[in-house]
């Protein structure tokens, strides 16, 4: 067998980026990141944010890419403005940086952690467990691997796939005079306001009423106590919790409500798509490991335990059947929700990265 290398991160989006920064902070030097584009770690996120004209982050005080919670973007903003107000907001979980501030932060972390030097522009099609590590096809064997392949594609309702009026919210688009927005989550709410501001008539088509909450996962599930309760659930209970989190939501507040009230009859709610000029599918992403070719093959090759589209993980985001004292396989990002309900957030990315780092460090001390 060829020499076993130390650490690989498969996926160069924000979850992989956070993992790399966390490993470097933990003095792990030999880290290889595999990503098809080999480019901007915020590239996919940036394109989606631009498509929906997002201006501020939904995430709050810990929504940044640094491996430690403090200092975060609020401190950066306070120093830049010469005023402590962002820090005060941060202490109350009310600080929402602008998209430009966040992207500037990504560039800073990218340079500081030498991200570009770690990235290999390669799409990984298969990860195979071998003695002492994991074989990444064509690239050798790595002792520890974290998989962060991101969302497995945009979700467009079947009945709209062939509709020439349809565009996904996360794809570049302008607004017609008469618009239907399908969906009721954060992207949909953002598109309601965008289309109204552009002068359009807007019909909101939704299967269920959205919840109004600051984050896409209840705040309690980001706390240690809430997470401990979540980890204590049975498999059926946990699957039920995760299924419940699929219900759409967007933040409360006058910034969201006033434009809809002022629009009057230019904003209506309906159960079905009508004959509007344009249909915007604010329906998020495909859900489940089966839509991710790498994860689907990993599950099939190794007979991994799954439940209702989720890979069953240990509380620290590792794959139990393939992790032991000599090697680690972790899953970060949206595919890691079995371990952390908010896995597709920056906080969730840090949670998985820190658990992965602990495994790497423990292996070195044995």
URWORA-V488010 format. One record per pair of residues at least 24 apart in sequence whose ideal C-beta (glycine too) atoms are under 10 Angstrom apart, sorted by the first residue. I is the first residue (numbers start at 1). GAP is how many residues later the second one is. D is the distance in Angstrom with one decimal. If there is no record, write none. Layout:
# URWORA-V488010
I_GAP_D + I_GAP_D
This chain:
# URWORA-V488010
1_129_7.5 + 1_130_7.4 + 1_131_8.0 + 1_132_9.2 + 1_134_9.2 + 1_139_9.5 + 1_140_6.6 + 2_133_9.5 + 2_138_5.6 + 2_139_6.4 + 3_137_7.7 + 3_138_8.0 + 4_126_9.0 + 4_127_9.2 + 4_128_5.6 + 4_129_5.0 + 4_130_9.4 + 4_131_9.8 + 4_136_7.9 + 4_137_4.8 + 4_138_7.0 + 4_139_5.4 + 4_140_10.0 + 4_322_9.6 + 4_323_9.0 + 5_25_6.4 + 5_26_9.6 + 5_27_7.0 + 5_128_8.1 + 5_131_9.4 + 5_134_8.7 + 5_135_5.9 + 5_136_6.8 + 5_137_5.0 + 5_138_7.1 + 5_139_9.4 + 6_24_4.0 + 6_25_7.3 + 6_26_8.5 + 6_127_9.3 + 6_136_6.9 + 6_137_5.8 + 6_138_6.7 + 6_354_7.7 + 6_357_9.5 + 6_358_9.1 + 7_24_4.8 + 7_25_7.2 + 7_26_9.5 + 7_111_9.8 + 7_135_6.4 + 7_136_7.2 + 7_137_4.8 + 7_138_7.6 + 7_139_7.7 + 7_321_8.8 + 7_349_8.5 + 7_350_9.4 + 7_353_6.3 + 8_24_5.0 + 8_25_7.6 + 8_26_6.5 + 8_110_10.0 + 8_112_9.1 + 8_116_8.5 + 8_119_8.8 + 8_125_9.3 + 8_126_7.7 + 8_128_6.1 + 8_131_7.7 + 8_132_8.9 + 8_133_9.5 + 8_134_4.1 + 8_135_8.9 + 8_136_7.4 + 8_137_4.9 + 8_138_7.5 + 8_139_9.2 + 9_24_4.6 + 9_25_7.2 + 9_26_8.6 + 9_109_8.1 + 9_110_9.3 + 9_133_9.6 + 9_135_9.5 + 9_136_7.7 + 9_137_5.0 + 9_138_8.2 + 9_139_6.4 + 9_321_9.5 + 9_323_8.5 + 9_344_9.1 + 9_347_8.9 + 10_24_5.1 + 10_25_8.1 + 10_112_9.5 + 10_113_9.4 + 10_114_4.9 + 10_117_7.0 + 10_124_9.6 + 10_126_7.3 + 10_129_9.9 + 10_132_9.4 + 10_135_6.5 + 10_136_7.1 + 10_137_4.8 + 10_138_6.8 + 10_139_6.5 + 10_284_7.2 + 10_321_9.9 + 10_322_9.8 + 11_24_6.3 + 11_25_9.3 + 11_30_9.7 + 11_113_8.4 + 11_135_8.2 + 11_136_6.5 + 11_137_3.7 + 11_138_4.4 + 11_139_6.0 + 11_283_8.8 + 11_321_7.8 + 11_322_7.0 + 11_324_9.7 + 12_24_8.0 + 12_25_6.8 + 12_26_6.9 + 12_27_7.8 + 12_28_8.7 + 12_29_5.7 + 12_31_8.6 + 12_32_9.4 + 12_103_8.5 + 12_106_9.1 + 12_107_5.8 + 12_108_9.2 + 12_109_8.8 + 12_136_8.2 + 12_137_9.6 + 12_138_9.1 + 13_24_9.4 + 13_27_9.6 + 13_28_6.3 + 13_29_8.0 + 13_30_7.9 + 13_31_5.6 + 13_32_7.0 + 13_135_6.6 + 13_136_8.0 + 13_137_4.5 + 13_138_8.7 + 13_319_9.7 + 13_320_7.1 + 13_336_9.2 + 14_27_6.2 + 14_28_6.3 + 14_29_9.7 + 14_30_8.2 + 14_31_5.7 + 14_32_10.0 + 14_51_6.9 + 14_88_10.0 + 14_92_7.9 + 14_134_8.5 + 14_136_8.2 + 14_318_9.8 + 14_319_8.1 + 14_330_9.4 + 14_331_9.5 + 14_332_6.7 + 14_335_6.3 + 15_26_9.4 + 15_50_9.9 + 15_131_8.6 + 15_132_9.4 + 15_133_3.8 + 15_134_8.7 + 15_135_6.9 + 15_316_9.5 + 15_317_4.4 + 15_318_3.7 + 15_319_8.2 + 15_320_9.2 + 15_321_8.2 + 15_328_8.1 + 15_329_7.9 + 15_330_9.5 + 15_331_8.5 + 15_333_7.9 + 15_334_4.2 + 15_335_9.3 + 15_337_7.2 + 15_338_8.0 + 16_25_7.0 + 16_99_9.6 + 16_102_9.9 + 16_103_9.1 + 16_130_7.5 + 16_131_8.9 + 16_132_4.1 + 16_133_8.5 + 16_134_8.3 + 16_316_7.3 + 16_317_7.9 + 16_333_8.4 + 16_337_9.2 + 17_24_3.7 + 17_25_7.5 + 17_28_9.8 + 17_48_6.0 + 17_89_7.3 + 17_92_7.4 + 17_93_7.6 + 17_96_8.5 + 17_98_6.8 + 17_102_9.7 + 17_131_8.6 + 17_329_9.7 + 17_332_8.0 + 17_336_9.6 + 18_46_9.0 + 18_47_5.2 + 18_48_8.5 + 18_49_7.5 + 18_91_8.8 + 18_130_8.4 + 18_314_7.8 + 18_315_9.4 + 18_328_6.5 + 18_329_9.6 + 18_330_9.2 + 18_331_4.0 + 18_332_5.7 + 18_333_9.6 + 18_334_8.4 + 18_335_5.4 + 18_336_9.7 + 19_48_9.3 + 19_127_5.2 + 19_128_9.8 + 19_129_6.1 + 19_311_8.4 + 19_313_5.9 + 19_314_9.3 + 19_330_7.0 + 19_331_8.8 + 19_333_7.1 + 19_334_4.2 + 19_335_9.4 + 19_337_6.5 + 19_338_8.4 + 20_45_9.5 + 20_47_9.6 + 20_89_9.2 + 20_90_9.5 + 20_93_6.2 + 20_94_9.2 + 20_95_6.2 + 20_98_6.1 + 20_99_8.7 + 20_126_9.2 + 20_128_9.6 + 20_333_8.4 + 21_44_5.9 + 21_45_6.8 + 21_46_5.3 + 21_47_9.9 + 21_88_5.6 + 21_89_9.0 + 21_91_8.1 + 21_92_4.9 + 21_94_8.0 + 21_328_9.6 + 21_329_9.1 + 21_332_7.8 + 22_43_9.3 + 22_44_8.9 + 22_45_4.0 + 22_46_9.0 + 22_91_9.4 + 22_124_9.7 + 22_327_8.7 + 22_328_6.7 + 22_330_9.1 + 22_331_3.8 + 22_332_6.2 + 22_333_9.8 + 22_334_7.7 + 22_335_5.6 + 23_44_8.4 + 23_90_8.9 + 23_95_9.3 + 23_121_9.3 + 23_123_8.6 + 23_330_7.2 + 23_333_7.6 + 23_334_5.9 + 23_337_7.3 + 24_43_8.0 + 24_85_9.7 + 24_88_8.5 + 24_89_4.7 + 24_90_7.6 + 24_91_8.9 + 24_94_8.5 + 24_333_10.0 + 25_41_8.2 + 25_42_4.0 + 25_43_7.2 + 25_87_10.0 + 25_88_8.2 + 25_328_9.3 + 25_329_9.7 + 25_332_8.2 + 26_41_7.6 + 26_327_9.2 + 26_328_8.7 + 26_330_9.6 + 26_331_4.6 + 26_332_8.8 + 26_334_7.4 + 26_335_6.6 + 27_330_9.7 + 27_334_9.1 + 28_116_8.8 + 28_328_9.7 + 28_329_7.0 + 28_332_5.9 + 28_333_8.2 + 28_336_8.9 + 29_85_9.9 + 29_89_9.8 + 30_88_9.4 + 30_112_9.3 + 30_113_9.7 + 31_82_9.3 + 31_83_9.7 + 31_84_9.8 + 31_86_9.8 + 31_87_5.4 + 31_88_10.0 + 31_111_9.8 + 31_113_9.5 + 31_115_9.5 + 31_329_9.7 + 32_86_6.3 + 32_87_8.3 + 32_88_6.0 + 32_90_9.6 + 32_104_8.7 + 32_107_7.6 + 32_108_9.1 + 32_110_7.3 + 32_113_9.8 + 33_82_7.5 + 33_83_9.7 + 33_84_9.6 + 33_85_4.8 + 33_86_4.7 + 33_87_6.8 + 33_88_9.9 + 33_89_9.8 + 33_113_9.6 + 33_115_9.3 + 34_84_9.8 + 34_85_7.8 + 34_86_5.3 + 34_87_8.3 + 34_88_5.0 + 34_89_7.6 + 34_90_5.0 + 34_102_7.0 + 34_105_7.1 + 34_108_9.9 + 34_111_9.6 + 34_113_9.9 + 34_115_9.9 + 35_83_9.9 + 35_84_5.8 + 35_85_7.6 + 35_86_6.7 + 35_87_7.6 + 35_88_8.1 + 35_89_8.9 + 35_113_9.4 + 35_114_9.4 + 35_115_9.8 + 36_85_6.8 + 36_86_7.0 + 36_87_4.1 + 36_88_8.8 + 36_113_9.9 + 37_82_8.9 + 37_84_6.7 + 37_86_9.3 + 38_78_8.5 + 38_81_4.9 + 38_82_6.8 + 38_83_2.8 + 38_84_7.6 + 38_85_10.0 + 39_77_8.9 + 39_80_8.0 + 39_82_7.8 + 40_63_9.3 + 40_66_8.1 + 40_67_9.0 + 40_70_8.2 + 40_75_9.7 + 40_76_9.9 + 41_24_8.3 + 41_65_6.5 + 41_66_9.6 + 41_68_8.6 + 41_69_6.5 + 41_74_6.5 + 41_75_9.6 + 41_78_8.5 + 42_57_9.9 + 42_60_8.0 + 42_61_6.0 + 42_63_9.5 + 42_64_4.6 + 42_65_8.5 + 42_67_10.0 + 42_68_8.6 + 43_63_10.0 + 44_106_6.6 + 44_107_8.1 + 44_126_9.2 + 45_54_9.4 + 45_57_9.0 + 45_58_8.8 + 45_61_8.8 + 45_105_9.1 + 45_125_9.9 + 46_53_8.3 + 46_56_9.6 + 46_57_6.5 + 46_60_8.7 + 47_123_7.3 + 47_124_8.5 + 47_125_7.9 + 48_103_9.3 + 48_106_9.2 + 48_120_9.5 + 48_121_8.2 + 48_122_4.2 + 48_123_8.8 + 48_139_8.2 + 48_237_9.8 + 49_50_5.4 + 49_53_8.8 + 49_54_8.5 + 49_121_8.9 + 49_141_9.7 + 50_49_8.6 + 50_120_9.3 + 50_122_7.5 + 51_116_9.1 + 51_117_8.1 + 51_118_6.4 + 51_119_5.0 + 51_120_5.8 + 51_121_5.6 + 51_122_6.8 + 51_136_8.9 + 51_139_9.9 + 51_140_9.4 + 51_143_9.9 + 51_229_10.0 + 52_117_5.4 + 52_118_6.8 + 52_119_9.9 + 52_121_9.3 + 52_134_8.7 + 52_135_5.5 + 52_136_9.3 + 52_137_9.8 + 52_138_4.8 + 52_139_6.1 + 52_141_9.9 + 52_142_6.9 + 52_228_9.3 + 52_230_7.9 + 53_46_9.5 + 53_137_7.1 + 53_138_8.6 + 53_140_8.8 + 53_141_5.1 + 53_144_8.8 + 53_145_9.7 + 54_44_9.5 + 54_45_5.6 + 54_48_9.9 + 54_132_9.0 + 54_133_8.7 + 54_136_6.3 + 54_140_9.5 + 55_41_9.5 + 55_43_6.3 + 55_44_6.0 + 55_45_8.7 + 55_135_9.0 + 56_40_4.6 + 56_41_7.0 + 56_42_5.6 + 56_43_6.7 + 56_44_9.8 + 56_45_9.0 + 56_46_9.0 + 56_199_9.4 + 57_38_9.2 + 57_39_5.4 + 57_40_5.3 + 57_41_7.5 + 57_42_6.7 + 57_44_8.3 + 57_45_5.6 + 57_289_8.8 + 58_38_7.2 + 58_128_6.1 + 58_132_9.7 + 58_156_7.6 + 58_157_6.7 + 58_158_7.2 + 58_191_9.9 + 58_192_8.4 + 58_193_6.8 + 58_287_8.8 + 59_34_9.9 + 59_36_9.5 + 59_37_7.6 + 59_38_8.5 + 59_43_8.7 + 59_155_9.4 + 59_156_7.3 + 59_157_9.5 + 59_283_9.6 + 59_286_6.1 + 59_287_5.8 + 59_288_7.2 + 60_29_8.7 + 60_30_7.7 + 60_32_9.0 + 60_33_4.6 + 60_34_6.9 + 60_35_6.1 + 60_36_6.6 + 60_37_9.4 + 60_154_7.1 + 60_155_7.3 + 60_159_9.1 + 60_162_9.5 + 60_285_10.0 + 60_287_8.9 + 61_25_9.5 + 61_26_9.4 + 61_28_8.0 + 61_29_4.2 + 61_30_7.6 + 61_31_8.4 + 61_32_5.4 + 61_33_8.1 + 61_34_5.4 + 61_35_9.3 + 61_36_9.7 + 61_286_9.5 + 62_28_8.9 + 62_31_8.6 + 62_33_9.9 + 62_160_8.3 + 62_283_8.9 + 62_284_7.2 + 62_285_5.0 + 62_288_7.5 + 63_32_8.7 + 63_33_8.2 + 63_34_7.5 + 63_39_7.8 + 63_152_9.3 + 63_282_7.1 + 63_283_4.8 + 63_284_6.8 + 63_287_9.9 + 64_33_8.0 + 64_37_9.6 + 64_38_7.4 + 64_41_6.0 + 64_42_9.0 + 64_45_8.4 + 64_282_6.3 + 64_283_9.3 + 64_286_9.0 + 65_37_8.6 + 65_40_6.6 + 65_41_6.1 + 65_43_9.0 + 65_44_4.9 + 65_45_8.9 + 65_48_9.2 + 65_281_6.5 + 65_284_8.0 + 65_285_8.4 + 66_39_8.1 + 66_42_9.4 + 66_43_6.7 + 66_46_9.4 + 66_47_9.9 + 66_280_9.5 + 66_284_8.4 + 67_42_9.3 + 67_46_9.2 + 67_283_6.8 + 67_286_7.0 + 67_287_7.6 + 67_290_8.4 + 68_282_8.7 + 68_286_9.7 + 69_278_8.7 + 69_281_7.9 + 72_25_8.8 + 72_33_8.9 + 72_274_9.9 + 73_24_4.6 + 73_25_9.5 + 73_28_6.1 + 73_29_6.9 + 73_31_9.3 + 73_32_5.8 + 74_27_10.0 + 76_25_7.5 + 76_28_8.6 + 76_29_6.7 + 76_32_8.4 + 77_24_6.4 + 77_28_9.7 + 80_24_9.7 + 93_121_7.8 + 93_122_9.2 + 93_126_7.7 + 93_129_9.5 + 94_120_8.8 + 96_118_9.3 + 96_155_9.1 + 102_244_9.2 + 123_26_9.7 + 123_170_9.5 + 123_171_8.6 + 124_25_8.4 + 124_169_10.0 + 124_170_6.1 + 125_168_7.0 + 125_169_6.6 + 125_172_7.5 + 126_167_9.2 + 126_168_7.2 + 126_171_5.8 + 126_172_7.9 + 126_175_7.6 + 127_167_6.9 + 127_168_9.2 + 127_170_8.2 + 127_171_5.7 + 127_174_8.5 + 127_175_9.2 + 127_195_9.1 + 127_202_7.6 + 128_169_9.3 + 128_170_8.6 + 128_173_6.6 + 128_174_8.3 + 129_169_9.0 + 129_172_8.2 + 129_173_6.1 + 129_190_9.3 + 129_192_8.6 + 129_193_5.1 + 129_194_9.8 + 129_198_7.8 + 129_200_7.5 + 130_197_9.0 + 131_195_8.5 + 131_196_8.9 + 132_192_10.0 + 132_194_5.5 + 132_195_6.2 + 133_193_7.7 + 133_194_5.0 + 133_195_9.1 + 133_196_9.4 + 134_164_9.6 + 134_188_7.7 + 134_193_6.7 + 134_194_9.0 + 134_195_6.3 + 141_186_9.6 + 142_185_8.6 + 142_186_9.7 + 142_187_9.9 + 143_183_7.2 + 143_184_5.4 + 143_185_7.5 + 143_217_8.2 + 143_220_7.0 + 143_221_9.7 + 144_174_9.9 + 144_179_9.1 + 144_182_9.6 + 144_183_6.5 + 144_184_4.3 + 144_185_7.9 + 144_186_7.9 + 144_212_7.1 + 144_213_9.4 + 144_215_6.7 + 144_216_5.1 + 144_219_7.1 + 144_220_10.0 + 145_174_9.6 + 145_177_9.1 + 145_178_10.0 + 145_182_8.2 + 145_183_7.2 + 145_184_5.4 + 145_185_7.4 + 145_186_9.8 + 145_211_9.1 + 146_171_8.5 + 146_172_9.3 + 146_182_7.9 + 146_183_7.9 + 146_184_4.4 + 146_185_7.6 + 146_186_5.7 + 146_187_9.6 + 146_190_9.7 + 146_206_7.2 + 146_207_7.3 + 146_209_9.4 + 146_210_4.9 + 146_211_9.4 + 146_213_9.5 + 146_214_9.4 + 147_145_9.1 + 147_147_7.0 + 147_148_7.0 + 147_151_7.7 + 147_164_9.6 + 147_170_10.0 + 147_172_8.8 + 147_182_7.2 + 147_183_7.0 + 147_184_5.2 + 147_185_7.1 + 147_186_8.3 + 147_188_7.3 + 147_189_8.8 + 147_205_9.8 + 148_182_8.7 + 148_183_7.7 + 148_184_4.2 + 148_185_4.6 + 148_186_9.3 + 148_187_8.2 + 148_188_8.3 + 148_195_9.8 + 148_201_7.5 + 148_204_7.8 + 148_205_8.9 + 148_208_9.9 + 149_140_9.7 + 149_143_5.6 + 149_144_9.0 + 149_145_5.8 + 149_146_6.8 + 149_182_8.9 + 149_183_9.1 + 149_184_6.9 + 149_185_9.0 + 149_186_6.9 + 150_135_8.9 + 150_142_8.5 + 150_182_9.6 + 150_183_5.6 + 150_184_7.0 + 150_185_8.5 + 150_194_8.7 + 151_133_8.2 + 151_134_4.0 + 151_135_7.3 + 151_136_8.8 + 151_140_8.9 + 151_141_8.8 + 151_182_7.9 + 151_183_5.6 + 151_184_9.1 + 151_193_7.5 + 152_133_6.9 + 152_134_5.1 + 152_135_8.1 + 152_136_7.7 + 152_137_7.9 + 152_138_8.4 + 152_139_3.7 + 152_140_4.2 + 152_141_8.3 + 152_142_9.4 + 152_143_8.0 + 152_144_9.1 + 152_182_8.2 + 152_183_8.2 + 153_132_6.5 + 153_133_4.7 + 153_138_6.0 + 153_139_8.6 + 154_127_7.9 + 154_129_8.0 + 154_130_7.8 + 154_131_6.1 + 154_132_7.2 + 155_28_9.3 + 155_126_7.6 + 155_127_10.0 + 155_128_4.8 + 155_129_5.4 + 155_130_5.4 + 155_131_5.0 + 155_132_7.4 + 155_136_9.2 + 156_26_9.1 + 156_123_9.9 + 156_125_5.1 + 156_127_6.6 + 156_130_9.3 + 157_25_6.6 + 157_26_9.3 + 157_48_9.8 + 157_50_9.8 + 157_116_8.9 + 157_122_9.4 + 157_124_6.6 + 157_126_6.2 + 159_114_8.0 + 160_113_7.4 + 160_119_6.1 + 160_121_6.1 + 160_123_8.8 + 161_120_9.5 + 163_110_8.2 + 163_116_6.2 + 163_118_9.4 + 164_115_9.5 + 165_108_8.8 + 165_110_9.1 + 165_111_7.2 + 165_112_6.6 + 165_113_5.5 + 165_114_4.7 + 165_115_9.3 + 166_107_9.0 + 166_112_8.2 + 166_113_4.6 + 166_114_7.9 + 166_115_5.9 + 167_111_7.1 + 167_112_7.4 + 167_113_6.0 + 167_114_7.0 + 168_111_10.0 + 168_112_7.6 + 168_113_4.8 + 168_114_8.0 + 168_115_7.5 + 168_116_9.3 + 168_117_9.8 + 169_25_9.3 + 169_111_5.4 + 169_112_6.4 + 169_113_4.1 + 169_114_7.8 + 169_115_8.7 + 170_111_9.0 + 170_112_8.5 + 170_113_9.7 + 170_114_8.5 + 170_115_8.5 + 171_109_9.4 + 171_110_9.0 + 173_105_7.9 + 173_107_7.0 + 174_24_7.6 + 174_26_9.9 + 174_104_8.8 + 175_24_8.0 + 175_25_5.0 + 175_27_8.9 + 175_102_9.5 + 175_103_6.9 + 175_105_8.2 + 176_24_6.4 + 176_25_9.3 + 176_100_7.3 + 176_101_3.8 + 176_102_3.8 + 176_103_9.5 + 176_104_9.4 + 177_24_6.8 + 177_99_9.0 + 177_100_6.3 + 177_101_8.6 + 178_24_8.5 + 178_25_8.1 + 178_88_10.0 + 178_96_8.6 + 178_97_8.3 + 178_98_4.4 + 178_99_4.8 + 178_100_7.2 + 179_24_7.2 + 179_25_9.8 + 179_97_5.8 + 179_98_7.2 + 179_99_4.9 + 179_100_7.8 + 179_101_6.2 + 180_24_8.0 + 180_25_5.6 + 180_90_8.0 + 180_92_9.3 + 180_93_5.3 + 180_94_6.3 + 180_95_9.0 + 180_96_4.3 + 180_97_8.9 + 180_98_7.1 + 180_99_4.7 + 180_100_7.0 + 180_101_9.4 + 181_24_7.0 + 181_25_8.8 + 181_86_9.9 + 181_95_9.5 + 181_97_9.3 + 181_98_8.1 + 181_99_4.8 + 181_100_8.4 + 181_101_5.5 + 181_102_9.8 + 182_24_7.7 + 182_25_9.1 + 182_90_10.0 + 182_91_6.7 + 182_97_6.4 + 182_98_6.9 + 182_99_5.2 + 182_100_6.3 + 182_101_5.9 + 183_24_8.8 + 183_27_9.0 + 183_65_6.5 + 183_97_8.3 + 183_98_6.9 + 183_99_3.6 + 183_100_4.8 + 183_101_7.2 + 184_24_6.9 + 184_25_7.0 + 184_26_4.1 + 184_27_9.3 + 184_63_8.9 + 184_64_4.2 + 184_65_8.4 + 184_66_7.8 + 184_85_9.1 + 184_98_8.0 + 184_99_9.6 + 185_25_6.4 + 185_26_9.4 + 185_31_7.5 + 185_61_9.5 + 185_62_8.6 + 185_63_3.5 + 185_64_6.1 + 185_65_6.1 + 185_97_6.8 + 185_98_8.5 + 185_99_6.6 + 186_24_8.9 + 186_29_9.8 + 186_30_6.8 + 186_62_7.8 + 186_63_7.1 + 186_64_4.7 + 186_65_7.7 + 186_70_9.9 + 186_96_8.5 + 186_98_9.1 + 187_61_9.1 + 187_63_8.7 + 187_93_9.0 + 187_94_9.3 + 187_95_4.2 + 187_96_8.3 + 187_97_6.8 + 188_60_6.9 + 188_62_7.5 + 188_92_8.2 + 188_93_9.3 + 188_94_3.6 + 188_95_8.2 + 188_96_9.2 + 189_59_8.7 + 189_60_9.0 + 189_61_3.9 + 189_62_8.2 + 189_67_6.0 + 189_70_10.0 + 189_71_9.0 + 189_93_8.3 + 190_60_7.9 + 190_66_9.1 + 190_92_7.9 + 191_89_5.4 + 191_90_9.7 + 191_91_5.2 + 192_58_9.4 + 192_64_8.7 + 192_67_7.7 + 192_68_6.7 + 192_71_8.5 + 192_75_6.7 + 192_88_9.5 + 192_90_8.8 + 193_62_8.7 + 193_63_7.3 + 193_65_9.7 + 193_66_5.1 + 193_67_7.9 + 193_70_9.2 + 193_74_9.6 + 194_65_9.9 + 194_86_9.2 + 195_68_9.7 + 195_71_9.3 + 195_72_9.1 + 195_83_8.6 + 195_85_7.5 + 196_63_5.7 + 196_64_7.6 + 196_66_8.4 + 196_67_5.1 + 196_70_6.4 + 196_71_6.4 + 197_62_7.4 + 197_66_9.8 + 199_67_8.7 + 200_63_9.7 + 200_66_7.6 + 200_67_9.7 + 200_76_9.1 + 200_77_8.9 + 200_78_8.2 + 201_62_8.8 + 201_64_8.3 + 201_65_5.0 + 201_66_7.9 + 201_67_8.1 + 201_75_7.9 + 201_76_9.5 + 202_58_8.9 + 202_61_7.3 + 202_64_6.5 + 202_65_5.1 + 202_66_7.5 + 202_67_9.7 + 202_74_8.9 + 202_78_9.3 + 203_63_9.8 + 203_64_8.0 + 203_65_5.3 + 203_66_7.4 + 203_67_5.2 + 203_69_9.5 + 203_70_8.2 + 203_71_6.0 + 203_73_6.2 + 203_76_9.5 + 204_56_9.0 + 204_63_7.1 + 204_64_7.2 + 204_65_4.8 + 204_66_7.2 + 204_78_9.3 + 205_63_9.9 + 205_64_7.9 + 205_65_5.5 + 205_66_7.0 + 205_67_6.6 + 205_68_5.5 + 205_69_8.1 + 205_71_9.5 + 205_74_8.4 + 205_75_9.9 + 205_76_9.9 + 205_77_9.7 + 206_42_7.4 + 206_63_6.9 + 206_64_8.5 + 206_65_8.0 + 206_76_9.7 + 207_40_9.8 + 207_41_8.8 + 207_64_8.3 + 207_76_9.9 + 208_38_9.9 + 208_39_6.4 + 208_40_7.1 + 209_38_8.8 + 209_39_8.5 + 209_60_9.1 + 210_37_7.5 + 210_38_4.4 + 210_39_5.4 + 210_40_5.8 + 211_33_10.0 + 211_34_9.9 + 211_36_5.9 + 211_37_7.3 + 211_38_4.2 + 211_39_8.3 + 211_41_9.5 + 212_37_6.8 + 212_38_6.8 + 212_39_6.9 + 212_40_4.1 + 212_41_8.5 + 212_44_8.3 + 212_45_9.3 + 213_34_10.0 + 213_36_5.0 + 213_37_8.2 + 213_38_7.1 + 213_39_7.3 + 214_35_9.0 + 214_36_9.5 + 214_37_5.2 + 214_38_7.3 + 214_39_8.9 + 215_34_8.2 + 215_36_8.2 + 215_127_7.2 + 215_130_7.5 + 215_132_9.0 + 216_29_7.5 + 216_30_9.9 + 216_31_9.7 + 216_32_8.8 + 216_33_5.9 + 216_34_8.8 + 216_35_9.7 + 216_125_9.5 + 216_126_7.4 + 216_128_8.0 + 216_129_7.5 + 217_24_9.9 + 217_25_9.9 + 217_28_5.9 + 217_32_9.0 + 217_120_9.2 + 217_123_9.1 + 217_124_5.0 + 217_125_4.1 + 217_126_9.1 + 217_127_9.0 + 217_128_7.3 + 217_130_9.3 + 217_131_8.5 + 218_26_9.7 + 218_27_8.1 + 218_31_9.3 + 218_123_8.4 + 218_124_9.2 + 219_123_9.7 + 220_121_10.0 + 221_24_8.4 + 221_119_8.3 + 221_120_4.7 + 221_121_6.4 + 222_118_8.9 + 222_119_8.5 + 222_120_6.0 + 222_123_8.4 + 222_125_6.1 + 222_126_8.7 + 222_129_9.1 + 226_115_9.0 + 227_88_8.1 + 227_112_9.3 + 227_113_7.2 + 227_114_8.2 + 227_115_9.4 + 227_124_8.6 + 228_87_8.9 + 230_85_8.9 + 230_108_10.0 + 230_109_9.3 + 230_110_8.5 + 230_111_6.5 + 231_83_9.3 + 231_84_4.7 + 231_85_9.9 + 231_107_10.0 + 231_108_8.1 + 231_109_9.4 + 232_83_9.8 + 235_70_8.9 + 235_72_5.4 + 235_73_9.1 + 235_75_9.6 + 235_77_7.1 + 235_103_9.1 + 236_71_8.2 + 236_72_9.1 + 238_69_7.7 + 238_70_9.5 + 238_72_8.4 + 238_74_9.0 + 238_99_9.5 + 238_100_6.9 + 238_101_9.9 + 238_103_9.0 + 239_68_5.1 + 239_69_4.6 + 239_70_8.7 + 239_71_7.0 + 239_73_9.7 + 239_99_8.7 + 240_68_9.0 + 241_96_9.7 + 241_100_6.9 + 242_45_9.7 + 242_65_9.0 + 242_66_7.7 + 242_67_8.9 + 242_68_6.4 + 242_95_5.7 + 242_96_7.4 + 242_99_6.5 + 243_44_9.9 + 243_65_7.1 + 243_66_9.3 + 243_67_9.7 + 244_97_9.8 + 245_92_8.0 + 245_96_6.0 + 245_97_8.8 + 246_38_8.9 + 246_41_7.2 + 248_34_8.9 + 248_35_9.4 + 248_36_8.4 + 285_49_7.4 + 285_59_9.0 + 287_47_8.1 + 287_48_9.9 + 287_50_9.5 + 288_46_9.8 + 288_47_8.8 + 289_42_8.9 + 289_45_9.7 + 289_46_5.8 + 291_44_10.0 + 292_41_10.0 + 292_42_9.3 + 292_43_6.6 + 294_41_9.7 + 295_36_7.7 + 295_40_5.9 + 298_24_8.6 + 298_31_8.4 + 298_33_9.2 + 302_27_9.3 + 304_25_9.6 + 305_33_9.7 + 306_32_9.0 + 307_31_7.4 + 308_30_9.9 + 309_26_9.9 + 309_28_9.7 + 310_24_10.0 + 310_25_7.9 + 310_26_9.1 + 310_27_6.1 + 310_28_4.6 + 310_29_9.6 + 311_24_6.4 + 311_25_8.2 + 311_26_9.2 + 311_27_6.2 + 311_28_9.4 + 312_26_5.6 + 312_27_9.2 + 313_24_8.7 + 313_25_4.6 + 313_26_4.2 + 313_27_8.7 + 313_30_9.3 + 313_39_9.2 + 313_42_9.8 + 314_24_9.0 + 314_25_6.7 + 314_41_8.5 + 314_45_10.0 + 315_24_5.7 + 315_25_8.5 + 315_36_9.9 + 315_40_8.1 + 316_24_9.3 + 316_35_8.6 + 316_36_8.1 + 316_38_8.5 + 316_39_3.5 + 316_40_7.9 + 316_42_7.1 + 316_43_7.3 + 317_26_7.6 + 317_31_8.9 + 317_34_6.9 + 317_35_4.1 + 317_36_8.7 + 317_37_9.2 + 317_38_5.0 + 317_39_7.0 + 317_42_9.6 + 318_34_9.0 + 318_37_6.8 + 318_38_7.5 + 318_40_9.8 + 318_41_6.5 + 323_33_10.0 + 323_36_7.0 + 324_35_9.9 + 324_39_9.3 + 325_34_9.5 + 325_37_7.9 + 325_38_6.7 + 325_41_6.0 + 326_37_6.6 + 326_40_8.3 + 327_32_8.9 + 327_36_7.6 + 328_27_9.2 + 328_28_6.5 + 328_29_9.8 + 328_30_9.4 + 328_31_4.1 + 328_32_6.6 + 328_34_8.9 + 328_35_7.0 + 329_27_9.4 + 329_30_9.4 + 330_25_6.6 + 330_26_4.4 + 330_27_9.7 + 330_29_7.3 + 330_30_9.6 + 331_25_9.5 + 332_24_7.5
